Amino acid sequence: MKRTFQPSRRSRVKQHGFRARMSTKAGRRILKNRRRKGCKRLLPKGAELKFERHVTQHGV
């Protein structure tokens, strides 16, 4: 049987990232509560990762 957690950075960012939180009223409430609580980290561990651009072209 397949495990339920199939990690993907993109889906994690899309669901739990800062922009996703700010786009809904409930998400803004989550950020507000975490700021009020004094959390050093507003987002889960993998949700703030930046994607590197693929800048090399044609194997150069």
Residue, then its C-alpha position, 0 to 999 in steps of 0.5 A: m500500500k502506498r504511503t500517504f505523504q508523497p513530498s513535493r516542494r511545489s505543492r507544499v509551497k502552493q498550499h502552505g506558503f506565504r502567498a497562499r496564506m495571504s490569499t484567503k481570509a482564514g490564511r491571514r488569520i493563521l498568520k495573525n495568530r502565529r505572529r501574536k503567539g510569537c512564533k519565530r517561523l510563520l510557515p512550516k519548514g519547507a514552505e519558504l523554499k525558493f526555486e532556482r531558475h534553470v539558466t543554462q541553455h542547451g547544455v552550455 
